[in-house]
Amino acid sequence: MGSIGLTEVLIILAVVLLLFGGKKIPELMKGLGSGIKEFKNAAKDDQPANKKEEEGSGSNARTGEAN
């Protein structure tokens, strides 16, 4: 009960091929790839904003200034 083996991967691919057909799979993969790309870009854009907020709130707490 660990990792997925070659046999399991082949069975999953066969089921996907039967469910969606050969013509739909490239469209599905393109959509999946663009979704992952957008998620990564959003995660990158969000990280600097969080760091700036933490730095800004930390300096206000040290100096005693209120917003």
PDB file of N, H, CA, C and O in Angstrom:
ATOM      1  N   MET A   1       0.834  -1.200   0.000  1.00  0.00           N
ATOM      2  CA  MET A   1       0.000   0.000   0.000  1.00  0.00           C
ATOM      3  C   MET A   1       0.869   1.250   0.000  1.00  0.00           C
ATOM      4  O   MET A   1       0.798   2.063   0.922  1.00  0.00           O
ATOM      5  N   GLY A   2       1.657   1.397  -0.996  1.00  0.00           N
ATOM      6  H   GLY A   2       1.714   0.737  -1.746  1.00  0.00           H
ATOM      7  CA  GLY A   2       2.525   2.547  -1.072  1.00  0.00           C
ATOM      8  C   GLY A   2       2.278   3.331  -2.339  1.00  0.00           C
ATOM      9  O   GLY A   2       1.204   3.889  -2.562  1.00  0.00           O
ATOM     10  N   SER A   3       3.289   3.353  -3.144  1.00  0.00           N
ATOM     11  H   SER A   3       4.162   2.899  -2.963  1.00  0.00           H
ATOM     12  CA  SER A   3       3.199   4.126  -4.368  1.00  0.00           C
ATOM     13  C   SER A   3       2.404   3.378  -5.442  1.00  0.00           C
ATOM     14  O   SER A   3       2.159   2.176  -5.338  1.00  0.00           O
ATOM     15  N   ILE A   4       2.015   4.118  -6.462  1.00  0.00           N
ATOM     16  H   ILE A   4       2.214   5.094  -6.547  1.00  0.00           H
ATOM     17  CA  ILE A   4       1.260   3.535  -7.562  1.00  0.00           C
ATOM     18  C   ILE A   4       2.248   2.918  -8.545  1.00  0.00           C
ATOM     19  O   ILE A   4       3.233   3.548  -8.929  1.00  0.00           O
ATOM     20  N   GLY A   5       1.981   1.711  -8.938  1.00  0.00           N
ATOM     21  H   GLY A   5       1.181   1.199  -8.626  1.00  0.00           H
ATOM     22  CA  GLY A   5       2.864   1.007  -9.867  1.00  0.00           C
ATOM     23  C   GLY A   5       2.480   1.247 -11.322  1.00  0.00           C
ATOM     24  O   GLY A   5       1.520   1.959 -11.617  1.00  0.00           O
ATOM     25  N   LEU A   6       3.233   0.652 -12.206  1.00  0.00           N
ATOM     26  H   LEU A   6       4.012   0.074 -11.966  1.00  0.00           H
ATOM     27  CA  LEU A   6       3.009   0.806 -13.639  1.00  0.00           C
ATOM     28  C   LEU A   6       1.650   0.245 -14.056  1.00  0.00           C
ATOM     29  O   LEU A   6       0.954   0.844 -14.875  1.00  0.00           O
ATOM     30  N   THR A   7       1.278  -0.891 -13.498  1.00  0.00           N
ATOM     31  H   THR A   7       1.844  -1.378 -12.833  1.00  0.00           H
ATOM     32  CA  THR A   7       0.000  -1.514 -13.846  1.00  0.00           C
ATOM     33  C   THR A   7      -1.167  -0.607 -13.497  1.00  0.00           C
ATOM     34  O   THR A   7      -2.098  -0.460 -14.289  1.00  0.00           O
ATOM     35  N   GLU A   8      -1.127   0.000 -12.319  1.00  0.00           N
ATOM     36  H   GLU A   8      -0.371  -0.121 -11.676  1.00  0.00           H
ATOM     37  CA  GLU A   8      -2.206   0.885 -11.895  1.00  0.00           C
ATOM     38  C   GLU A   8      -2.300   2.111 -12.789  1.00  0.00           C
ATOM     39  O   GLU A   8      -3.398   2.550 -13.131  1.00  0.00           O
ATOM     40  N   VAL A   9      -1.157   2.665 -13.167  1.00  0.00           N
ATOM     41  H   VAL A   9      -0.265   2.309 -12.889  1.00  0.00           H
ATOM     42  CA  VAL A   9      -1.144   3.841 -14.043  1.00  0.00           C
ATOM     43  C   VAL A   9      -1.758   3.498 -15.388  1.00  0.00           C
ATOM     44  O   VAL A   9      -2.541   4.279 -15.928  1.00  0.00           O
ATOM     45  N   LEU A  10      -1.412   2.335 -15.938  1.00  0.00           N
ATOM     46  H   LEU A  10      -0.776   1.700 -15.499  1.00  0.00           H
ATOM     47  CA  LEU A  10      -1.972   1.910 -17.220  1.00  0.00           C
ATOM     48  C   LEU A  10      -3.478   1.697 -17.143  1.00  0.00           C
ATOM     49  O   LEU A  10      -4.201   2.039 -18.079  1.00  0.00           O
ATOM     50  N   ILE A  11      -3.949   1.143 -16.049  1.00  0.00           N
ATOM     51  H   ILE A  11      -3.362   0.866 -15.289  1.00  0.00           H
ATOM     52  CA  ILE A  11      -5.392   0.937 -15.867  1.00  0.00           C
ATOM     53  C   ILE A  11      -6.105   2.286 -15.796  1.00  0.00           C
ATOM     54  O   ILE A  11      -7.158   2.460 -16.409  1.00  0.00           O
ATOM     55  N   ILE A  12      -5.547   3.232 -15.060  1.00  0.00           N
ATOM     56  H   ILE A  12      -4.692   3.091 -14.562  1.00  0.00           H
ATOM     57  CA  ILE A  12      -6.153   4.562 -14.942  1.00  0.00           C
ATOM     58  C   ILE A  12      -6.199   5.245 -16.307  1.00  0.00           C
ATOM     59  O   ILE A  12      -7.214   5.842 -16.666  1.00  0.00           O
ATOM     60  N   LEU A  13      -5.110   5.161 -17.068  1.00  0.00           N
ATOM     61  H   LEU A  13      -4.285   4.676 -16.777  1.00  0.00           H
ATOM     62  CA  LEU A  13      -5.075   5.763 -18.403  1.00  0.00           C
ATOM     63  C   LEU A  13      -6.103   5.120 -19.332  1.00  0.00           C
ATOM     64  O   LEU A  13      -6.739   5.815 -20.124  1.00  0.00           O
ATOM     65  N   ALA A  14      -6.270   3.807 -19.242  1.00  0.00           N
ATOM     66  H   ALA A  14      -5.754   3.242 -18.598  1.00  0.00           H
ATOM     67  CA  ALA A  14      -7.253   3.117 -20.071  1.00  0.00           C
ATOM     68  C   ALA A  14      -8.672   3.564 -19.728  1.00  0.00           C
ATOM     69  O   ALA A  14      -9.492   3.769 -20.623  1.00  0.00           O
ATOM     70  N   VAL A  15      -8.963   3.716 -18.448  1.00  0.00           N
ATOM     71  H   VAL A  15      -8.297   3.550 -17.720  1.00  0.00           H
ATOM     72  CA  VAL A  15     -10.292   4.160 -18.024  1.00  0.00           C
ATOM     73  C   VAL A  15     -10.553   5.593 -18.494  1.00  0.00           C
ATOM     74  O   VAL A  15     -11.646   5.904 -18.966  1.00  0.00           O
ATOM     75  N   VAL A  16      -9.564   6.448 -18.368  1.00  0.00           N
ATOM     76  H   VAL A  16      -8.675   6.195 -17.985  1.00  0.00           H
ATOM     77  CA  VAL A  16      -9.714   7.835 -18.832  1.00  0.00           C
ATOM     78  C   VAL A  16      -9.953   7.867 -20.336  1.00  0.00           C
ATOM     79  O   VAL A  16     -10.800   8.621 -20.816  1.00  0.00           O
ATOM     80  N   LEU A  17      -9.213   7.054 -21.078  1.00  0.00           N
ATOM     81  H   LEU A  17      -8.525   6.442 -20.688  1.00  0.00           H
ATOM     82  CA  LEU A  17      -9.391   6.990 -22.527  1.00  0.00           C
ATOM     83  C   LEU A  17     -10.790   6.504 -22.886  1.00  0.00           C
ATOM     84  O   LEU A  17     -11.406   7.025 -23.816  1.00  0.00           O
ATOM     85  N   LEU A  18     -11.291   5.525 -22.168  1.00  0.00           N
ATOM     86  H   LEU A  18     -10.791   5.102 -21.412  1.00  0.00           H
ATOM     87  CA  LEU A  18     -12.645   5.025 -22.439  1.00  0.00           C
ATOM     88  C   LEU A  18     -13.712   6.055 -22.084  1.00  0.00           C
ATOM     89  O   LEU A  18     -14.704   6.190 -22.799  1.00  0.00           O
ATOM     90  N   LEU A  19     -13.518   6.774 -20.995  1.00  0.00           N
ATOM     91  H   LEU A  19     -12.711   6.665 -20.414  1.00  0.00           H
ATOM     92  CA  LEU A  19     -14.524   7.756 -20.569  1.00  0.00           C
ATOM     93  C   LEU A  19     -14.569   8.981 -21.473  1.00  0.00           C
ATOM     94  O   LEU A  19     -15.653   9.437 -21.837  1.00  0.00           O
ATOM     95  N   PHE A  20     -13.420   9.516 -21.838  1.00  0.00           N
ATOM     96  H   PHE A  20     -12.539   9.145 -21.543  1.00  0.00           H
ATOM     97  CA  PHE A  20     -13.385  10.788 -22.547  1.00  0.00           C
ATOM     98  C   PHE A  20     -13.129  10.662 -24.040  1.00  0.00           C
ATOM     99  O   PHE A  20     -13.447  11.586 -24.789  1.00  0.00           O
ATOM    100  N   GLY A  21     -12.576   9.571 -24.488  1.00  0.00           N
ATOM    101  H   GLY A  21     -12.318   8.821 -23.879  1.00  0.00           H
ATOM    102  CA  GLY A  21     -12.279   9.408 -25.903  1.00  0.00           C
ATOM    103  C   GLY A  21     -10.975  10.094 -26.276  1.00  0.00           C
ATOM    104  O   GLY A  21     -10.459  10.923 -25.527  1.00  0.00           O
ATOM    105  N   GLY A  22     -10.453   9.742 -27.435  1.00  0.00           N
ATOM    106  H   GLY A  22     -10.873   9.069 -28.044  1.00  0.00           H
ATOM    107  CA  GLY A  22      -9.160  10.245 -27.869  1.00  0.00           C
ATOM    108  C   GLY A  22      -9.150  11.716 -28.228  1.00  0.00           C
ATOM    109  O   GLY A  22      -8.118  12.376 -28.104  1.00  0.00           O
ATOM    110  N   LYS A  23     -10.279  12.240 -28.669  1.00  0.00           N
ATOM    111  H   LYS A  23     -11.117  11.704 -28.770  1.00  0.00           H
ATOM    112  CA  LYS A  23     -10.317  13.643 -29.111  1.00  0.00           C
ATOM    113  C   LYS A  23     -10.381  14.622 -27.954  1.00  0.00           C
ATOM    114  O   LYS A  23      -9.904  15.750 -28.080  1.00  0.00           O
ATOM    115  N   LYS A  24     -10.949  14.226 -26.847  1.00  0.00           N
ATOM    116  H   LYS A  24     -11.337  13.310 -26.745  1.00  0.00           H
ATOM    117  CA  LYS A  24     -11.118  15.141 -25.709  1.00  0.00           C
ATOM    118  C   LYS A  24      -9.886  15.228 -24.815  1.00  0.00           C
ATOM    119  O   LYS A  24      -9.705  16.230 -24.124  1.00  0.00           O
ATOM    120  N   ILE A  25      -9.049  14.220 -24.811  1.00  0.00           N
ATOM    121  H   ILE A  25      -9.196  13.406 -25.372  1.00  0.00           H
ATOM    122  CA  ILE A  25      -7.908  14.182 -23.892  1.00  0.00           C
ATOM    123  C   ILE A  25      -6.935  15.344 -24.115  1.00  0.00           C
ATOM    124  O   ILE A  25      -6.507  15.948 -23.132  1.00  0.00           O
ATOM    125  N   PRO A  26      -6.560  15.691 -25.357  1.00  0.00           N
ATOM    126  CA  PRO A  26      -5.673  16.851 -25.512  1.00  0.00           C
ATOM    127  C   PRO A  26      -6.281  18.149 -24.971  1.00  0.00           C
ATOM    128  O   PRO A  26      -5.574  18.981 -24.402  1.00  0.00           O
ATOM    129  N   GLU A  27      -7.589  18.315 -25.150  1.00  0.00           N
ATOM    130  H   GLU A  27      -8.163  17.639 -25.613  1.00  0.00           H
ATOM    131  CA  GLU A  27      -8.259  19.505 -24.615  1.00  0.00           C
ATOM    132  C   GLU A  27      -8.220  19.505 -23.086  1.00  0.00           C
ATOM    133  O   GLU A  27      -7.998  20.544 -22.464  1.00  0.00           O
ATOM    134  N   LEU A  28      -8.434  18.349 -22.497  1.00  0.00           N
ATOM    135  H   LEU A  28      -8.614  17.505 -23.002  1.00  0.00           H
ATOM    136  CA  LEU A  28      -8.396  18.244 -21.035  1.00  0.00           C
ATOM    137  C   LEU A  28      -7.006  18.554 -20.494  1.00  0.00           C
ATOM    138  O   LEU A  28      -6.866  19.259 -19.494  1.00  0.00           O
ATOM    139  N   MET A  29      -5.978  18.027 -21.155  1.00  0.00           N
ATOM    140  H   MET A  29      -6.091  17.454 -21.967  1.00  0.00           H
ATOM    141  CA  MET A  29      -4.603  18.257 -20.706  1.00  0.00           C
ATOM    142  C   MET A  29      -4.211  19.728 -20.868  1.00  0.00           C
ATOM    143  O   MET A  29      -3.507  20.280 -20.022  1.00  0.00           O
ATOM    144  N   LYS A  30      -4.661  20.358 -21.947  1.00  0.00           N
ATOM    145  H   LYS A  30      -5.233  19.910 -22.634  1.00  0.00           H
ATOM    146  CA  LYS A  30      -4.378  21.776 -22.163  1.00  0.00           C
ATOM    147  C   LYS A  30      -5.034  22.611 -21.058  1.00  0.00           C
ATOM    148  O   LYS A  30      -4.423  23.539 -20.528  1.00  0.00           O
ATOM    149  N   GLY A  31      -6.264  22.279 -20.723  1.00  0.00           N
ATOM    150  H   GLY A  31      -6.761  21.525 -21.154  1.00  0.00           H
ATOM    151  CA  GLY A  31      -6.957  22.987 -19.651  1.00  0.00           C
ATOM    152  C   GLY A  31      -6.293  22.764 -18.304  1.00  0.00           C
ATOM    153  O   GLY A  31      -6.173  23.691 -17.503  1.00  0.00           O
ATOM    154  N   LEU A  32      -5.867  21.552 -18.059  1.00  0.00           N
ATOM    155  H   LEU A  32      -5.965  20.799 -18.709  1.00  0.00           H
ATOM    156  CA  LEU A  32      -5.179  21.241 -16.806  1.00  0.00           C
ATOM    157  C   LEU A  32      -3.860  21.995 -16.712  1.00  0.00           C
ATOM    158  O   LEU A  32      -3.529  22.545 -15.662  1.00  0.00           O
ATOM    159  N   GLY A  33      -3.104  22.021 -17.811  1.00  0.00           N
ATOM    160  H   GLY A  33      -3.373  21.574 -18.664  1.00  0.00           H
ATOM    161  CA  GLY A  33      -1.823  22.734 -17.827  1.00  0.00           C
ATOM    162  C   GLY A  33      -1.990  24.223 -17.605  1.00  0.00           C
ATOM    163  O   GLY A  33      -1.226  24.826 -16.851  1.00  0.00           O
ATOM    164  N   SER A  34      -2.984  24.830 -18.253  1.00  0.00           N
ATOM    165  H   SER A  34      -3.605  24.340 -18.865  1.00  0.00           H
ATOM    166  CA  SER A  34      -3.186  26.269 -18.069  1.00  0.00           C
ATOM    167  C   SER A  34      -3.676  26.571 -16.655  1.00  0.00           C
ATOM    168  O   SER A  34      -3.343  27.613 -16.091  1.00  0.00           O
ATOM    169  N   GLY A  35      -4.457  25.673 -16.087  1.00  0.00           N
ATOM    170  H   GLY A  35      -4.728  24.826 -16.545  1.00  0.00           H
ATOM    171  CA  GLY A  35      -4.910  25.872 -14.706  1.00  0.00           C
ATOM    172  C   GLY A  35      -3.758  25.827 -13.716  1.00  0.00           C
ATOM    173  O   GLY A  35      -3.698  26.634 -12.788  1.00  0.00           O
ATOM    174  N   ILE A  36      -2.851  24.890 -13.912  1.00  0.00           N
ATOM    175  H   ILE A  36      -2.900  24.235 -14.666  1.00  0.00           H
ATOM    176  CA  ILE A  36      -1.679  24.783 -13.040  1.00  0.00           C
ATOM    177  C   ILE A  36      -0.791  26.009 -13.196  1.00  0.00           C
ATOM    178  O   ILE A  36      -0.257  26.521 -12.213  1.00  0.00           O
ATOM    179  N   LYS A  37      -0.633  26.480 -14.432  1.00  0.00           N
ATOM    180  H   LYS A  37      -1.067  26.063 -15.231  1.00  0.00           H
ATOM    181  CA  LYS A  37       0.191  27.668 -14.700  1.00  0.00           C
ATOM    182  C   LYS A  37      -0.394  28.893 -14.007  1.00  0.00           C
ATOM    183  O   LYS A  37       0.341  29.670 -13.398  1.00  0.00           O
ATOM    184  N   GLU A  38      -1.704  29.070 -14.094  1.00  0.00           N
ATOM    185  H   GLU A  38      -2.301  28.439 -14.588  1.00  0.00           H
ATOM    186  CA  GLU A  38      -2.361  30.198 -13.431  1.00  0.00           C
ATOM    187  C   GLU A  38      -2.226  30.104 -11.914  1.00  0.00           C
ATOM    188  O   GLU A  38      -2.018  31.116 -11.244  1.00  0.00           O
ATOM    189  N   PHE A  39      -2.342  28.906 -11.379  1.00  0.00           N
ATOM    190  H   PHE A  39      -2.511  28.084 -11.924  1.00  0.00           H
ATOM    191  CA  PHE A  39      -2.205  28.709  -9.939  1.00  0.00           C
ATOM    192  C   PHE A  39      -0.806  29.083  -9.468  1.00  0.00           C
ATOM    193  O   PHE A  39      -0.651  29.744  -8.441  1.00  0.00           O
ATOM    194  N   LYS A  40       0.218  28.664 -10.218  1.00  0.00           N
ATOM    195  H   LYS A  40       0.093  28.128 -11.052  1.00  0.00           H
ATOM    196  CA  LYS A  40       1.597  28.992  -9.849  1.00  0.00           C
ATOM    197  C   LYS A  40       1.831  30.495  -9.905  1.00  0.00           C
ATOM    198  O   LYS A  40       2.468  31.059  -9.015  1.00  0.00           O
ATOM    199  N   ASN A  41       1.317  31.149 -10.950  1.00  0.00           N
ATOM    200  H   ASN A  41       0.800  30.692 -11.673  1.00  0.00           H
ATOM    201  CA  ASN A  41       1.475  32.594 -11.074  1.00  0.00           C
ATOM    202  C   ASN A  41       0.774  33.322  -9.928  1.00  0.00           C
ATOM    203  O   ASN A  41       1.311  34.290  -9.387  1.00  0.00           O
ATOM    204  N   ALA A  42      -0.405  32.869  -9.561  1.00  0.00           N
ATOM    205  H   ALA A  42      -0.841  32.083 -10.000  1.00  0.00           H
ATOM    206  CA  ALA A  42      -1.133  33.496  -8.471  1.00  0.00           C
ATOM    207  C   ALA A  42      -0.400  33.285  -7.149  1.00  0.00           C
ATOM    208  O   ALA A  42      -0.364  34.185  -6.310  1.00  0.00           O
ATOM    209  N   ALA A  43       0.179  32.114  -6.961  1.00  0.00           N
ATOM    210  H   ALA A  43       0.149  31.383  -7.643  1.00  0.00           H
ATOM    211  CA  ALA A  43       0.924  31.843  -5.732  1.00  0.00           C
ATOM    212  C   ALA A  43       2.177  32.709  -5.660  1.00  0.00           C
ATOM    213  O   ALA A  43       2.528  33.194  -4.585  1.00  0.00           O
ATOM    214  N   LYS A  44       2.858  32.912  -6.795  1.00  0.00           N
ATOM    215  H   LYS A  44       2.572  32.518  -7.669  1.00  0.00           H
ATOM    216  CA  LYS A  44       4.045  33.774  -6.824  1.00  0.00           C
ATOM    217  C   LYS A  44       3.680  35.215  -6.515  1.00  0.00           C
ATOM    218  O   LYS A  44       4.370  35.882  -5.745  1.00  0.00           O
ATOM    219  N   ASP A  45       2.593  35.699  -7.115  1.00  0.00           N
ATOM    220  H   ASP A  45       2.033  35.156  -7.741  1.00  0.00           H
ATOM    221  CA  ASP A  45       2.173  37.080  -6.921  1.00  0.00           C
ATOM    222  C   ASP A  45       1.712  37.330  -5.491  1.00  0.00           C
ATOM    223  O   ASP A  45       1.846  38.444  -4.984  1.00  0.00           O
ATOM    224  N   ASP A  46       1.178  36.323  -4.847  1.00  0.00           N
ATOM    225  H   ASP A  46       1.069  35.418  -5.259  1.00  0.00           H
ATOM    226  CA  ASP A  46       0.644  36.481  -3.493  1.00  0.00           C
ATOM    227  C   ASP A  46       1.736  36.527  -2.442  1.00  0.00           C
ATOM    228  O   ASP A  46       1.571  37.211  -1.432  1.00  0.00           O
ATOM    229  N   GLN A  47       2.841  35.830  -2.636  1.00  0.00           N
ATOM    230  H   GLN A  47       2.975  35.274  -3.456  1.00  0.00           H
ATOM    231  CA  GLN A  47       3.890  35.754  -1.621  1.00  0.00           C
ATOM    232  C   GLN A  47       4.515  37.101  -1.291  1.00  0.00           C
ATOM    233  O   GLN A  47       4.623  37.414  -0.106  1.00  0.00           O
ATOM    234  N   PRO A  48       4.933  37.919  -2.248  1.00  0.00           N
ATOM    235  CA  PRO A  48       5.522  39.218  -1.889  1.00  0.00           C
ATOM    236  C   PRO A  48       4.534  40.129  -1.169  1.00  0.00           C
ATOM    237  O   PRO A  48       4.934  40.905  -0.301  1.00  0.00           O
ATOM    238  N   ALA A  49       3.255  40.047  -1.514  1.00  0.00           N
ATOM    239  H   ALA A  49       2.931  39.416  -2.219  1.00  0.00           H
ATOM    240  CA  ALA A  49       2.250  40.868  -0.854  1.00  0.00           C
ATOM    241  C   ALA A  49       2.154  40.497   0.622  1.00  0.00           C
ATOM    242  O   ALA A  49       2.039  41.380   1.472  1.00  0.00           O
ATOM    243  N   ASN A  50       2.197  39.215   0.935  1.00  0.00           N
ATOM    244  H   ASN A  50       2.290  38.498   0.244  1.00  0.00           H
ATOM    245  CA  ASN A  50       2.145  38.776   2.320  1.00  0.00           C
ATOM    246  C   ASN A  50       3.369  39.242   3.092  1.00  0.00           C
ATOM    247  O   ASN A  50       3.245  39.654   4.246  1.00  0.00           O
ATOM    248  N   LYS A  51       4.546  39.187   2.482  1.00  0.00           N
ATOM    249  H   LYS A  51       4.647  38.853   1.545  1.00  0.00           H
ATOM    250  CA  LYS A  51       5.765  39.622   3.166  1.00  0.00           C
ATOM    251  C   LYS A  51       5.722  41.119   3.447  1.00  0.00           C
ATOM    252  O   LYS A  51       6.138  41.554   4.521  1.00  0.00           O
ATOM    253  N   LYS A  52       5.227  41.912   2.501  1.00  0.00           N
ATOM    254  H   LYS A  52       4.890  41.558   1.628  1.00  0.00           H
ATOM    255  CA  LYS A  52       5.129  43.355   2.707  1.00  0.00           C
ATOM    256  C   LYS A  52       4.165  43.681   3.836  1.00  0.00           C
ATOM    257  O   LYS A  52       4.432  44.572   4.642  1.00  0.00           O
ATOM    258  N   GLU A  53       3.047  42.968   3.901  1.00  0.00           N
ATOM    259  H   GLU A  53       2.830  42.245   3.246  1.00  0.00           H
ATOM    260  CA  GLU A  53       2.070  43.194   4.962  1.00  0.00           C
ATOM    261  C   GLU A  53       2.669  42.873   6.325  1.00  0.00           C
ATOM    262  O   GLU A  53       2.460  43.614   7.286  1.00  0.00           O
ATOM    263  N   GLU A  54       3.417  41.766   6.414  1.00  0.00           N
ATOM    264  H   GLU A  54       3.586  41.164   5.633  1.00  0.00           H
ATOM    265  CA  GLU A  54       4.026  41.387   7.686  1.00  0.00           C
ATOM    266  C   GLU A  54       5.057  42.418   8.121  1.00  0.00           C
ATOM    267  O   GLU A  54       5.118  42.779   9.297  1.00  0.00           O
ATOM    268  N   GLU A  55       5.871  42.897   7.178  1.00  0.00           N
ATOM    269  H   GLU A  55       5.822  42.604   6.223  1.00  0.00           H
ATOM    270  CA  GLU A  55       6.882  43.894   7.516  1.00  0.00           C
ATOM    271  C   GLU A  55       6.231  45.192   7.936  1.00  0.00           C
ATOM    272  O   GLU A  55       6.673  45.835   8.888  1.00  0.00           O
ATOM    273  N   GLY A  56       5.195  45.576   7.240  1.00  0.00           N
ATOM    274  H   GLY A  56       4.836  45.053   6.467  1.00  0.00           H
ATOM    275  CA  GLY A  56       4.508  46.818   7.560  1.00  0.00           C
ATOM    276  C   GLY A  56       3.834  46.764   8.915  1.00  0.00           C
ATOM    277  O   GLY A  56       3.916  47.730   9.673  1.00  0.00           O
ATOM    278  N   SER A  57       3.182  45.685   9.238  1.00  0.00           N
ATOM    279  H   SER A  57       3.116  44.900   8.622  1.00  0.00           H
ATOM    280  CA  SER A  57       2.495  45.579  10.519  1.00  0.00           C
ATOM    281  C   SER A  57       3.499  45.452  11.667  1.00  0.00           C
ATOM    282  O   SER A  57       3.240  45.918  12.777  1.00  0.00           O
ATOM    283  N   GLY A  58       4.631  44.826  11.399  1.00  0.00           N
ATOM    284  H   GLY A  58       4.841  44.447  10.498  1.00  0.00           H
ATOM    285  CA  GLY A  58       5.662  44.681  12.441  1.00  0.00           C
ATOM    286  C   GLY A  58       6.292  46.015  12.790  1.00  0.00           C
ATOM    287  O   GLY A  58       6.564  46.265  13.965  1.00  0.00           O
ATOM    288  N   SER A  59       6.535  46.879  11.821  1.00  0.00           N
ATOM    289  H   SER A  59       6.315  46.676  10.867  1.00  0.00           H
ATOM    290  CA  SER A  59       7.149  48.160  12.114  1.00  0.00           C
ATOM    291  C   SER A  59       6.176  49.070  12.840  1.00  0.00           C
ATOM    292  O   SER A  59       6.594  49.848  13.697  1.00  0.00           O
ATOM    293  N   ASN A  60       4.902  48.999  12.526  1.00  0.00           N
ATOM    294  H   ASN A  60       4.562  48.367  11.830  1.00  0.00           H
ATOM    295  CA  ASN A  60       3.904  49.818  13.219  1.00  0.00           C
ATOM    296  C   ASN A  60       3.776  49.368  14.672  1.00  0.00           C
ATOM    297  O   ASN A  60       3.567  50.196  15.558  1.00  0.00           O
ATOM    298  N   ALA A  61       3.895  48.090  14.920  1.00  0.00           N
ATOM    299  H   ALA A  61       4.065  47.417  14.200  1.00  0.00           H
ATOM    300  CA  ALA A  61       3.762  47.594  16.289  1.00  0.00           C
ATOM    301  C   ALA A  61       4.954  48.024  17.124  1.00  0.00           C
ATOM    302  O   ALA A  61       4.803  48.299  18.314  1.00  0.00           O
ATOM    303  N   ARG A  62       6.134  48.086  16.528  1.00  0.00           N
ATOM    304  H   ARG A  62       6.257  47.862  15.561  1.00  0.00           H
ATOM    305  CA  ARG A  62       7.326  48.485  17.278  1.00  0.00           C
ATOM    306  C   ARG A  62       7.331  49.972  17.613  1.00  0.00           C
ATOM    307  O   ARG A  62       7.761  50.360  18.699  1.00  0.00           O
ATOM    308  N   THR A  63       6.863  50.796  16.702  1.00  0.00           N
ATOM    309  H   THR A  63       6.514  50.481  15.819  1.00  0.00           H
ATOM    310  CA  THR A  63       6.917  52.235  16.924  1.00  0.00           C
ATOM    311  C   THR A  63       5.708  52.745  17.701  1.00  0.00           C
ATOM    312  O   THR A  63       5.712  53.871  18.200  1.00  0.00           O
ATOM    313  N   GLY A  64       4.669  51.909  17.801  1.00  0.00           N
ATOM    314  H   GLY A  64       4.666  50.994  17.396  1.00  0.00           H
ATOM    315  CA  GLY A  64       3.494  52.323  18.553  1.00  0.00           C
ATOM    316  C   GLY A  64       2.498  53.082  17.719  1.00  0.00           C
ATOM    317  O   GLY A  64       1.527  53.608  18.261  1.00  0.00           O
ATOM    318  N   GLU A  65       2.701  53.160  16.412  1.00  0.00           N
ATOM    319  H   GLU A  65       3.490  52.732  15.971  1.00  0.00           H
ATOM    320  CA  GLU A  65       1.757  53.865  15.547  1.00  0.00           C
ATOM    321  C   GLU A  65       0.539  53.008  15.301  1.00  0.00           C
ATOM    322  O   GLU A  65       0.631  51.784  15.212  1.00  0.00           O
ATOM    323  N   ALA A  66      -0.604  53.659  15.191  1.00  0.00           N
ATOM    324  H   ALA A  66      -0.679  54.654  15.264  1.00  0.00           H
ATOM    325  CA  ALA A  66      -1.841  52.949  14.913  1.00  0.00           C
ATOM    326  C   ALA A  66      -2.333  53.354  13.533  1.00  0.00           C
ATOM    327  O   ALA A  66      -2.056  54.459  13.065  1.00  0.00           O
ATOM    328  N   ASN A  67      -3.072  52.442  12.876  1.00  0.00           N
ATOM    329  H   ASN A  67      -3.296  51.545  13.256  1.00  0.00           H
ATOM    330  CA  ASN A  67      -3.625  52.746  11.548  1.00  0.00           C
ATOM    331  C   ASN A  67      -4.972  53.343  11.676  1.00  0.00           C
ATOM    332  O   ASN A  67      -5.602  53.667  10.669  1.00  0.00           O
TER     333      ASN A  67
END
